[in-house]
Amino acid sequence: TLLHIDSHSDLAYPSNKVLVAPWPRDPEQLRQDLRNDEFILMAARWGVIRRIVMIYPDYVPDIPADGRWEEILLLGPHKNGTMYCECTRGTVEVQPGTTYELEVEKENKELECILRKRLPDKRVDWRKVKQRDCGLDAEVHLVEMGIDRAIADGLAVDTAQPWLLDIDEDYFGVESAFLKLTAPGVTDPAHAQWR
């Protein structure tokens, strides 16, 4: 489980079409090729992450502080070889004070799938596509929650499973901590790349 605390999802697909296929790839080269908001879905495709719990602050307009949604994402390359498919199964809103087990839909039921591609101006283009045009090779359980609901639900972490905590500083609505370090004249060589 990845416990991702952030003010936005960081579920971006790589903008470099070379990363779409073939798989598997050399993990070290993959790490070098990815931008910081692209690692989560690539880790899911590698099988490193099977469950993502996204926790948002109360100032994010799309996610109410007491909201919780769950879905299964199926990921993989589109047949055109330059974009990713994202198909969803079982999206539900989980009401406060309740739990919900996602039901696996029948295998023969067509899933809702979209293509997402990052444009040169950083916008994301998406459109609906047929599931049969997608080479789905990974499945991940996604839980999205507002902070109040996350606290009430114990962060939705299954303590019987290994988990990784990822807190992005923009969750707190702050400026870059590294830029603030350089202003007072911090000379630590570890921070030289941010000067």
Solvent accessible surface area in square Angstrom, and as a share of the most:
residue,aa,sasa,rsa
1,T,28,0.16
2,L,1,0.00
3,L,1,0.01
4,H,0,0.00
5,I,22,0.11
6,D,1,0.00
7,S,24,0.16
8,H,89,0.40
9,S,38,0.24
10,D,10,0.05
11,L,16,0.08
12,A,17,0.13
13,Y,12,0.05
14,P,11,0.07
15,S,63,0.41
16,N,65,0.34
17,K,126,0.54
18,V,89,0.51
19,L,1,0.00
20,V,1,0.01
21,A,43,0.34
22,P,106,0.66
23,W,56,0.20
24,P,112,0.70
25,R,42,0.15
26,D,86,0.44
27,P,86,0.54
28,E,87,0.39
29,Q,80,0.35
30,L,10,0.05
31,R,156,0.57
32,Q,108,0.48
33,D,47,0.24
34,L,34,0.17
35,R,88,0.32
36,N,124,0.64
37,D,25,0.13
38,E,3,0.01
39,F,70,0.29
40,I,0,0.00
41,L,1,0.00
42,M,2,0.01
43,A,18,0.14
44,A,0,0.00
45,R,20,0.07
46,W,79,0.28
47,G,28,0.27
48,V,115,0.66
49,I,10,0.05
50,R,130,0.47
51,R,48,0.18
52,I,0,0.00
53,V,0,0.00
54,M,1,0.00
55,I,1,0.00
56,Y,10,0.04
57,P,5,0.03
58,D,102,0.53
59,Y,119,0.45
60,V,23,0.13
61,P,127,0.80
62,D,119,0.61
63,I,20,0.10
64,P,66,0.42
65,A,24,0.19
66,D,81,0.42
67,G,6,0.05
68,R,28,0.10
69,W,60,0.21
70,E,6,0.03
71,E,28,0.12
72,I,23,0.12
73,L,4,0.02
74,L,19,0.09
75,L,0,0.00
76,G,0,0.00
77,P,24,0.15
78,H,19,0.09
79,K,152,0.64
80,N,66,0.34
81,G,35,0.33
82,T,46,0.26
83,M,18,0.08
84,Y,2,0.01
85,C,0,0.00
86,E,23,0.10
87,C,0,0.00
88,T,35,0.21
89,R,23,0.08
90,G,18,0.17
91,T,80,0.47
92,V,34,0.19
93,E,96,0.43
94,V,4,0.03
95,Q,101,0.45
96,P,78,0.49
97,G,84,0.81
98,T,70,0.41
99,T,130,0.76
100,Y,86,0.33
101,E,153,0.68
102,L,32,0.16
103,E,129,0.58
104,V,108,0.62
105,E,49,0.22
106,K,157,0.67
107,E,142,0.64
108,N,137,0.70
109,K,113,0.48
110,E,89,0.40
111,L,10,0.05
112,E,107,0.48
113,C,3,0.02
114,I,32,0.16
115,L,2,0.01
116,R,50,0.18
117,K,92,0.39
118,R,38,0.14
119,L,44,0.22
120,P,136,0.86
121,D,83,0.43
122,K,133,0.56
123,R,151,0.55
124,V,76,0.43
125,D,58,0.30
126,W,143,0.50
127,R,117,0.43
128,K,139,0.59
129,V,29,0.17
130,K,106,0.45
131,Q,45,0.20
132,R,183,0.67
133,D,32,0.17
134,C,15,0.09
135,G,40,0.39
136,L,50,0.25
137,D,76,0.39
138,A,10,0.07
139,E,76,0.34
140,V,1,0.00
141,H,43,0.19
142,L,6,0.03
143,V,0,0.00
144,E,37,0.17
145,M,0,0.00
146,G,0,0.00
147,I,38,0.19
148,D,79,0.41
149,R,6,0.02
150,A,0,0.00
151,I,120,0.61
152,A,82,0.64
153,D,46,0.24
154,G,51,0.49
155,L,60,0.30
156,A,13,0.10
157,V,26,0.15
158,D,64,0.33
159,T,122,0.71
160,A,88,0.68
161,Q,95,0.42
162,P,112,0.71
163,W,120,0.42
164,L,109,0.54
165,L,87,0.43
166,D,30,0.16
167,I,86,0.43
168,D,32,0.17
169,E,72,0.32
170,D,42,0.22
171,Y,25,0.09
172,F,127,0.53
173,G,59,0.56
174,V,82,0.47
175,E,124,0.56
176,S,35,0.22
177,A,50,0.39
178,F,70,0.29
179,L,109,0.54
180,K,119,0.50
181,L,63,0.31
182,T,32,0.19
183,A,88,0.69
184,P,107,0.67
185,G,46,0.45
186,V,46,0.27
187,T,108,0.63
188,D,64,0.33
189,P,112,0.70
190,A,68,0.53
191,H,40,0.18
192,A,49,0.38
193,Q,140,0.62
194,W,94,0.33
195,R,149,0.54
